[in-house]
Amino acid sequence: MFEEIIEYVKKKQYMQARKELIELNAPDVAAILEELSGEDMLKVFRMLPKDMAAEVFSHLPLEEEQDLITSLATNEAASILDNLFADDAADLIDEMPAGVVTRLLEATSPETRRDINHLLKYPEDSAGSVMTVEYVSLKENITVEQAFDRIRTVGVDKETIDICYVTDLNRQLLGTVTLRRLLLSDKSAKISDIMHENVITINTLTDQEEAAREFKKYDFTSMPVVDSENRLVGIITVDDIVDIMEQEATEDIEKMAAIIPTDKPYMKTGIFETYRKRMPWLLLLMISATFTGSIISHYESALGAYVVLTSFIPMLMDTGGNAGSQASITIIRGLSLNEITMKDLFRVLWKEIRIAIGCGLTLAAANLIRLLLFDRVGIAVAAVVCLTLFVVVIVAKITGSVLPLLAKQIGFDPAVMATPFITTIVDAMSLLLYFQIATHILHI
């Protein structure tokens, strides 16, 4: 069906396309709009019913949202913003040029303008910046019947009504009551008698990644956000948490690949911007890698005496780098999930040492067989290579497990201590160990 609708648009059969579009769900319509050119996207979007347009708009990527909102007339754009949930509108406004923002906010309703400005005052990546102010609040002294009357009145514009939040006159959060509990309670029952008082909350300044962990811990679909005085200021819903988890995972992956994180998808990021994100780390790693060249130069005479030693350098460095990366990525993931903390340092170290001994012995034994049967090197050279391999794996595992923990302790992102950085450190250490062992065993 998607292909048929796109074909209708290309043939300018807009009424037929509209007929098919209004039968689809909003995320599917958004997916179709993404496949259209800018001009066709605008034409098709304008054909959508007003109550459907805002929902479709909220499912578009941020770049498409910005292109659309700037292409629409001011009154059309303001209508879209008025019908978006406040957190989605704030995310959009936050990324747009100041001139466009001023023009749009002047045309929106006072309520929309107030909600957007309220959300924009919180620090980026905090719970306050991703919450929505569209929730249902109830007073503790009303009845269930009165609560349903209020939900029917205000609920249509709220992001969720599954959970209602009970507050006093000063907006202090007193408890929560689910829609299910309301439905199953007597209509004359007081909210104060049926509400759940032990409420898990998030502070407005809590990091969004910590908020995501709270959702995972308690299996919530929404969570109230309070200020320092326990006043209810908004809620975070599970759809926002899914976006946060995807964003944080992408950021960690990019850092582990030695790339400065970006908010844009790969195909939407320009060549120069991609270059700018990758170049600083590549330059730093290249400079740090010169240490390995200095080490090789320092032991040039040893290599001259045993040229065969040179052929094993790549294998030792790669194995050490891989062993270190395995440990570091495991620890970084544990840190991000709060499964590991600094107090677990010695437990982690003891575990990784035992793992390293097992891996090192296995790799050394396999390598010894290969060296003696296939490469046919002398027993002394084989001993140097295998002993180095064993020690390098142990050192690499220790380095890969300890550095992320130390980085976390001093305030750095542990993901920075991932594959590229640890590989560079382990490469230098592998060479030093290799030549020191060779010097002592081969007497060179």
C-alpha positions in Angstrom: 0.0 0.0 0.0 2.9 2.4 0.8 4.2 2.1 -2.8 0.7 2.7 -4.2 0.2 5.9 -2.2 3.7 7.2 -3.2 2.8 6.4 -6.8 -0.5 8.4 -6.5 1.5 11.4 -5.2 4.0 11.2 -8.1 1.1 11.1 -10.6 -0.5 14.1 -8.7 -3.6 12.0 -7.8 -3.7 13.8 -4.5 -7.4 13.0 -3.6 -6.8 9.3 -4.1 -3.6 9.5 -2.0 -5.5 11.4 0.8 -8.3 8.8 0.8 -5.7 6.0 1.4 -3.7 8.1 3.9 -6.5 8.8 6.3 -7.1 5.1 6.8 -3.5 4.5 8.1 -2.0 5.0 11.5 0.0 8.2 12.1 3.4 6.4 12.3 2.8 4.8 8.9 1.7 8.1 7.3 4.9 9.7 8.7 7.0 6.9 7.1 5.4 7.7 3.8 6.0 11.4 4.1 9.7 10.7 4.7 9.9 9.0 1.3 8.6 12.1 -0.5 10.5 15.1 -1.8 10.2 18.4 0.1 7.5 19.9 -2.1 5.4 16.7 -2.3 5.8 16.2 1.5 4.4 19.7 2.1 1.4 19.1 -0.3 0.5 15.8 1.2 0.9 17.0 4.8 -1.5 19.9 4.0 -4.1 17.5 2.8 -4.3 15.7 6.1 -7.2 16.4 8.5 -6.1 18.8 11.2 -6.6 16.4 14.1 -4.4 13.9 12.3 -1.7 16.3 11.0 -0.3 17.1 14.5 0.0 13.4 15.4 1.7 12.5 12.1 4.0 15.5 12.6 5.1 14.2 16.0 6.3 10.9 14.4 8.6 12.6 11.8 12.4 12.9 12.4 13.4 16.2 13.8 15.0 17.4 10.5 11.7 16.7 8.6 9.8 18.5 11.3 12.0 21.6 11.0 11.7 21.6 7.2 7.9 21.3 7.3 7.4 23.9 10.0 9.4 26.5 8.2 7.6 25.8 4.9 4.1 26.2 6.4 2.4 29.5 6.8 2.8 31.0 10.2 -0.9 30.3 11.2 -0.5 26.7 9.9 2.7 26.2 11.9 1.2 27.7 15.0 -1.8 25.4 14.7 0.6 22.4 14.6 2.5 23.6 17.7 -0.8 24.1 19.6 -1.8 20.5 18.9 1.6 18.9 19.7 2.3 17.7 23.2 4.4 20.3 25.0 7.5 18.2 25.3 7.5 17.5 21.5 6.9 21.2 20.7 9.8 22.2 23.1 12.2 19.7 21.4 11.3 21.2 18.0 11.6 24.8 19.1 14.9 24.2 20.9 16.6 23.3 17.6 15.2 26.1 15.4 16.7 29.5 14.6 15.8 32.3 17.0 14.0 34.3 14.3 11.7 31.4 13.4 11.1 30.6 17.1 10.0 34.2 17.8 7.6 34.2 14.8 6.0 30.9 15.8 5.7 31.6 19.5 4.0 34.9 18.8 1.3 33.0 16.8 0.7 30.2 19.2 -1.8 30.2 22.1 -0.7 31.6 25.5 -1.0 28.1 27.0 1.3 26.6 24.4 3.8 29.4 24.8 3.8 29.0 28.6 4.3 25.3 28.4 7.2 25.5 25.9 9.0 28.2 27.8 8.6 26.2 31.0 10.3 23.2 29.5 13.1 25.1 27.8 14.3 26.5 31.2 15.6 23.1 32.3 19.2 21.9 31.5 19.7 19.7 28.4 19.4 16.0 29.0 17.7 16.5 32.4 14.4 15.0 33.3 12.8 18.4 33.2 13.8 18.9 29.6 12.1 15.7 28.4 9.0 15.7 30.6 5.5 16.7 29.4 3.2 19.0 31.3 0.1 17.3 29.9 -1.1 15.1 32.7 -4.4 14.8 34.8 -4.2 16.0 38.3 -6.9 15.4 40.9 -7.6 16.8 44.4 -7.7 14.3 47.3 -11.1 15.4 48.6 -13.1 14.7 45.5 -15.1 11.6 44.8 -14.5 9.0 42.0 -17.5 10.3 40.2 -16.1 13.9 40.3 -12.8 12.5 39.2 -14.3 11.0 36.0 -16.1 14.3 35.3 -12.7 16.0 35.4 -11.0 13.4 33.3 -13.7 13.7 30.6 -13.3 17.5 30.7 -9.5 17.8 30.5 -8.3 14.3 29.5 -8.7 14.8 25.7 -5.7 17.0 25.5 -3.5 15.0 27.9 -0.7 12.7 26.8 -1.9 9.9 29.1 -4.8 9.4 31.5 -3.9 5.9 32.6 -2.5 7.3 35.8 -3.9 10.4 37.5 -1.8 12.4 40.0 -3.3 13.6 43.3 -2.1 17.0 44.5 -3.0 19.6 47.2 -3.7 23.3 46.6 0.1 24.0 46.5 0.7 21.3 43.8 2.4 19.0 46.4 2.3 15.5 45.1 0.3 13.4 47.5 -0.3 10.2 45.5 -1.4 8.5 42.3 -4.5 6.7 41.3 -4.8 4.5 38.2 -7.7 4.6 35.8 -8.3 0.9 36.5 -8.6 1.6 40.3 -11.1 4.4 39.5 -13.2 2.1 37.4 -13.3 -0.6 40.0 -14.1 1.7 42.9 -17.4 2.9 44.2 -18.3 6.2 42.6 -18.9 7.9 46.0 -15.4 6.8 47.3 -13.0 9.6 48.1 -9.7 9.8 46.1 -7.8 10.1 49.3 -9.1 6.6 50.3 -8.1 4.8 47.1 -5.0 6.6 46.0 -1.5 5.0 46.2 0.6 7.2 48.5 4.1 5.6 48.1 5.0 7.4 44.9 8.3 7.0 43.0 9.3 10.4 41.6 12.1 11.9 39.6 13.6 15.4 40.2 13.5 17.9 37.4 17.4 18.0 37.4 17.9 14.2 37.4 19.9 13.1 34.3 17.7 11.6 31.7 19.8 8.4 31.6 19.1 7.9 35.4 15.4 8.5 34.7 15.5 5.7 32.1 17.1 3.3 34.6 14.3 4.1 37.1 11.7 3.2 34.4 13.5 -0.1 33.8 13.7 -0.8 37.5 10.0 -0.3 38.3 8.5 -1.2 34.9 6.6 2.1 34.7 4.7 3.5 31.7 4.9 7.0 33.2 6.6 8.7 36.2 5.9 12.0 37.9 8.6 14.8 37.8 8.8 17.0 40.9 10.9 20.1 41.9 13.0 20.4 45.0 9.9 21.2 47.1 8.1 18.0 45.8 5.7 20.0 43.7 4.4 18.2 40.6 5.6 19.9 37.5 5.3 17.2 34.8 5.5 13.6 33.9 7.8 11.5 31.7 6.1 8.8 29.6 7.6 5.5 28.3 7.7 6.8 24.7 10.2 9.5 25.8 12.2 6.9 27.7 12.5 4.7 24.5 13.9 7.7 22.7 16.3 8.4 25.5 17.6 4.9 25.6 18.2 4.9 21.9 20.0 8.2 22.1 22.2 7.2 25.0 23.1 3.8 23.3 24.0 5.6 20.1 26.1 8.1 22.0 28.0 5.4 23.8 28.6 3.4 20.6 30.0 6.6 18.9 32.2 7.3 21.8 33.5 3.7 21.8 34.3 4.1 18.1 36.3 7.4 18.9 33.6 9.6 17.3 32.3 12.8 18.9 28.6 12.1 19.3 26.0 13.7 17.0 22.3 14.0 17.2 21.7 13.6 13.5 21.2 10.3 11.6 24.1 9.2 9.4 22.4 10.1 6.1 21.4 13.5 7.4 24.9 14.5 8.5 27.0 16.4 6.1 30.5 15.4 5.0 32.2 18.3 6.7 30.3 17.7 9.9 31.1 14.0 9.9 34.8 14.9 9.2 34.7 17.3 12.1 33.3 14.7 14.5 35.8 12.0 13.6 39.0 14.0 13.1 40.0 15.1 16.7 40.1 11.5 18.0 41.9 10.2 15.0 44.5 12.9 15.4 44.9 12.2 19.1 45.1 8.4 18.5 47.6 8.9 15.7 49.9 11.0 17.9 49.6 8.5 20.8 50.4 5.7 18.4 53.8 7.2 17.6 54.9 5.8 21.0 54.8 2.3 19.4 57.1 3.5 16.7 59.5 5.0 19.3 59.6 1.6 21.1 60.4 -0.3 17.9 63.2 2.2 17.1 64.6 1.8 20.6 64.9 -2.0 20.2 66.1 -1.8 16.6 69.3 -3.7 17.4 67.3 -6.6 19.0 65.2 -6.8 15.9 68.4 -6.9 13.8 69.7 -9.8 15.7 66.4 -11.7 15.5 64.6 -10.5 12.5 62.0 -13.2 12.9 60.7 -11.4 16.0 59.3 -8.6 13.7 56.7 -11.0 12.1 55.0 -11.6 15.4 54.5 -8.0 16.4 51.1 -7.5 14.6 49.7 -10.7 16.2 50.7 -9.7 19.7 49.4 -6.2 19.4 46.1 -7.2 17.8 45.5 -10.0 20.4 46.3 -7.6 23.3 44.0 -4.9 21.8 41.2 -7.4 21.3 41.5 -8.8 24.8 41.5 -5.3 26.3 38.5 -4.3 24.2 36.5 -7.3 25.4 37.1 -6.4 29.0 36.5 -2.6 28.6 33.2 -3.0 26.7 31.8 -5.5 29.2 32.7 -3.1 32.1 31.4 0.0 30.3 28.1 -1.8 29.7 27.9 -2.8 33.4 28.6 0.7 34.5 25.9 2.1 32.2 23.4 -0.4 33.7 24.5 0.4 37.2 25.5 -3.3 37.6 29.1 -2.3 38.5 30.4 0.5 40.7 33.8 1.6 41.9 33.4 -0.4 45.1 33.5 -3.5 42.9 37.0 -2.7 41.6 38.8 -5.5 43.3 36.1 -8.1 42.6 36.2 -7.1 38.9 40.0 -7.2 38.9 40.1 -10.6 40.5 37.6 -12.0 38.1 39.3 -10.5 35.0 42.7 -11.8 36.1 41.3 -15.4 36.3 39.6 -15.0 33.0 42.9 -13.6 31.5 44.9 -16.5 32.8 42.6 -19.0 31.2 42.5 -17.1 27.9 46.2 -16.4 28.0 47.1 -20.1 28.6 44.8 -21.3 25.8 46.1 -18.8 23.3 49.8 -19.4 24.2 49.3 -23.2 23.9 47.6 -22.9 20.5 50.3 -20.5 19.3 53.1 -22.8 20.5 51.8 -25.6 18.4 51.5 -23.3 15.4 55.1 -21.9 15.9 56.7 -25.4 16.3 54.8 -27.3 13.7 54.1 -24.8 10.9 56.5 -21.8 11.4 59.3 -24.1 12.5 61.0 -21.4 14.7 63.5 -22.2 17.4 62.2 -23.2 20.9 63.7 -20.0 22.4 61.8 -17.7 19.9 58.6 -19.7 20.4 59.0 -19.3 24.2 59.4 -15.6 23.8 56.3 -15.2 21.7 54.1 -17.5 23.8 55.2 -16.0 27.1 54.7 -12.5 25.8 51.2 -13.5 24.5 50.3 -14.9 27.9 51.4 -11.8 29.8 50.0 -9.4 27.2 46.5 -10.9 27.6 46.6 -10.6 31.4 47.8 -6.9 31.2 45.3 -6.1 28.5 42.4 -7.5 30.5 43.4 -5.7 33.6 43.9 -2.4 31.7 40.6 -2.8 29.9 38.6 -3.4 33.1 40.3 -0.8 35.4 40.4 2.2 33.1 36.7 2.6 32.6 36.1 2.3 36.4 38.8 5.0 37.1 37.3 7.2 34.3 33.9 7.0 36.0 35.4 7.7 39.4 37.1 11.0 38.3 34.1 12.2 36.3 34.9 11.1 32.7 32.6 9.2 30.4 33.7 5.5 30.6 32.8 5.0 26.9 35.8 7.3 26.1 38.1 4.5 27.5 36.8 2.0 25.0 38.3 0.2 22.1 40.5 2.9 20.3 42.0 4.4 23.5 42.6 1.1 25.3 44.0 -0.5 22.1 46.6 2.3 21.7 47.7 1.9 25.4 47.8 -1.9 25.1 49.8 -1.8 21.8 52.6 0.2 23.5 52.6 -2.1 26.5 52.6 -5.2 24.3 55.7 -4.0 22.5 57.5 -3.1 25.7 56.8 -6.5 27.2 57.7 -8.3 24.0 61.1 -6.7 23.8 61.9 -7.0 27.5 61.1 -10.7 27.5 63.0 -11.2 24.3 66.0 -9.4 25.7 66.1 -11.6 28.8 65.5 -15.0 27.1 67.5 -14.5 23.9 70.2 -12.4 25.6 70.2 -9.7 22.9 
